[in-house]
Amino acid sequence: MPGLLRGVARTAVVAGTATAVSNRVSRRQQGRWAAQQGPQEPAPQPAPPAEPSAPPPPDMTSKIEQLKQLGDLKTQGLLTEAEFEDQKRRLLAS
């Protein structure tokens, strides 16, 4: 069982690292594009919204990918139902 948990933990670390790197590259590229555009006229102030807008939904792409990987491990018989549910609960709570 320790080998299985090590594999799941390694997958989580790799997925988290890939997400962090991807986000950093995106921010850096946006900064470069903004610098290339140069100064612009200030945009007119929009009217304040009547109702506060709901916060945007969190990016679930990496969590969905990790859930798929957990499902594959369960399908292959490498995870029990209890282990799958525990890992899924931890993933969704983060």
C-alpha positions as a Markdown table, in Angstrom:
| # | Residue | x | y | z |
|---|---|---|---|---|
| 1 | Met | 0.0 | 0.0 | 0.0 |
| 2 | Pro | 2.8 | 2.5 | 0.6 |
| 3 | Gly | 3.8 | 2.3 | -3.0 |
| 4 | Leu | 0.3 | 3.1 | -4.1 |
| 5 | Leu | 0.1 | 6.1 | -1.9 |
| 6 | Arg | 3.5 | 7.2 | -3.1 |
| 7 | Gly | 2.3 | 7.0 | -6.7 |
| 8 | Val | -0.8 | 9.0 | -5.9 |
| 9 | Ala | 1.2 | 11.6 | -4.0 |
| 10 | Arg | 3.7 | 11.9 | -6.8 |
| 11 | Thr | 0.8 | 12.4 | -9.3 |
| 12 | Ala | -0.6 | 15.1 | -7.2 |
| 13 | Val | 2.7 | 16.9 | -6.9 |
| 14 | Val | 3.3 | 16.7 | -10.6 |
| 15 | Ala | -0.1 | 18.0 | -11.4 |
| 16 | Gly | 0.2 | 20.8 | -8.9 |
| 17 | Thr | 3.7 | 21.8 | -10.2 |
| 18 | Ala | 2.4 | 21.8 | -13.8 |
| 19 | Thr | -0.5 | 24.0 | -12.8 |
| 20 | Ala | 1.8 | 26.5 | -11.0 |
| 21 | Val | 4.3 | 26.6 | -13.9 |
| 22 | Ser | 1.5 | 27.1 | -16.4 |
| 23 | Asn | 0.0 | 29.9 | -14.4 |
| 24 | Arg | 3.3 | 31.7 | -14.0 |
| 25 | Val | 4.0 | 31.4 | -17.7 |
| 26 | Ser | 0.6 | 32.9 | -18.5 |
| 27 | Arg | 1.1 | 35.8 | -16.1 |
| 28 | Arg | 4.5 | 36.5 | -17.6 |
| 29 | Gln | 3.2 | 36.4 | -21.2 |
| 30 | Gln | 0.3 | 38.8 | -20.2 |
| 31 | Gly | 2.9 | 41.2 | -18.8 |
| 32 | Arg | 4.9 | 41.1 | -22.0 |
| 33 | Trp | 1.9 | 41.7 | -24.1 |
| 34 | Ala | 0.9 | 44.7 | -22.0 |
| 35 | Ala | 4.4 | 46.1 | -22.3 |
| 36 | Gln | 4.3 | 45.8 | -26.1 |
| 37 | Gln | 1.0 | 47.6 | -26.3 |
| 38 | Gly | 2.4 | 50.6 | -24.6 |
| 39 | Pro | 0.5 | 53.3 | -22.7 |
| 40 | Gln | -3.2 | 53.6 | -23.6 |
| 41 | Glu | -5.8 | 56.1 | -23.0 |
| 42 | Pro | -7.5 | 55.5 | -19.7 |
| 43 | Ala | -10.8 | 53.6 | -20.1 |
| 44 | Pro | -13.9 | 55.4 | -19.1 |
| 45 | Gln | -15.2 | 54.5 | -15.7 |
| 46 | Pro | -18.0 | 51.9 | -16.0 |
| 47 | Ala | -21.2 | 52.4 | -14.0 |
| 48 | Pro | -21.1 | 50.5 | -10.7 |
| 49 | Pro | -23.0 | 47.2 | -10.8 |
| 50 | Ala | -26.4 | 47.2 | -9.2 |
| 51 | Glu | -25.7 | 43.9 | -7.5 |
| 52 | Pro | -22.4 | 42.5 | -6.3 |
| 53 | Ser | -21.2 | 39.9 | -8.8 |
| 54 | Ala | -20.6 | 36.3 | -7.7 |
| 55 | Pro | -17.0 | 35.3 | -7.5 |
| 56 | Pro | -15.8 | 33.4 | -10.5 |
| 57 | Pro | -15.8 | 29.6 | -10.2 |
| 58 | Pro | -12.4 | 28.1 | -9.3 |
| 59 | Asp | -10.4 | 26.5 | -12.1 |
| 60 | Met | -11.4 | 22.9 | -11.8 |
| 61 | Thr | -9.3 | 21.6 | -14.7 |
| 62 | Ser | -6.5 | 20.2 | -12.6 |
| 63 | Lys | -8.9 | 18.8 | -10.1 |
| 64 | Ile | -10.9 | 17.1 | -12.8 |
| 65 | Glu | -7.7 | 15.6 | -14.3 |
| 66 | Gln | -6.6 | 14.3 | -10.9 |
| 67 | Leu | -10.1 | 12.8 | -10.3 |
| 68 | Lys | -9.8 | 11.0 | -13.6 |
| 69 | Gln | -6.4 | 9.6 | -12.6 |
| 70 | Leu | -7.8 | 8.4 | -9.3 |
| 71 | Gly | -10.8 | 6.8 | -11.1 |
| 72 | Asp | -8.3 | 5.0 | -13.5 |
| 73 | Leu | -6.4 | 3.7 | -10.5 |
| 74 | Lys | -9.6 | 2.5 | -8.9 |
| 75 | Thr | -10.7 | 0.8 | -12.2 |
| 76 | Gln | -7.3 | -0.9 | -12.4 |
| 77 | Gly | -7.8 | -2.3 | -8.9 |
| 78 | Leu | -4.9 | -0.3 | -7.5 |
| 79 | Leu | -7.2 | 1.6 | -5.1 |
| 80 | Thr | -10.0 | 0.3 | -2.9 |
| 81 | Glu | -13.3 | 2.1 | -2.7 |
| 82 | Ala | -12.4 | 3.5 | 0.7 |
| 83 | Glu | -9.0 | 4.8 | -0.6 |
| 84 | Phe | -10.6 | 6.3 | -3.6 |
| 85 | Glu | -13.2 | 8.1 | -1.6 |
| 86 | Asp | -10.6 | 9.4 | 0.9 |
| 87 | Gln | -8.3 | 10.7 | -1.9 |
| 88 | Lys | -11.3 | 12.3 | -3.7 |
| 89 | Arg | -12.5 | 14.0 | -0.5 |
| 90 | Arg | -9.0 | 15.4 | 0.1 |
| 91 | Leu | -8.7 | 16.6 | -3.5 |
| 92 | Leu | -12.1 | 18.3 | -3.5 |
| 93 | Ala | -11.4 | 19.9 | -0.1 |
| 94 | Ser | -8.2 | 21.6 | -1.3 |
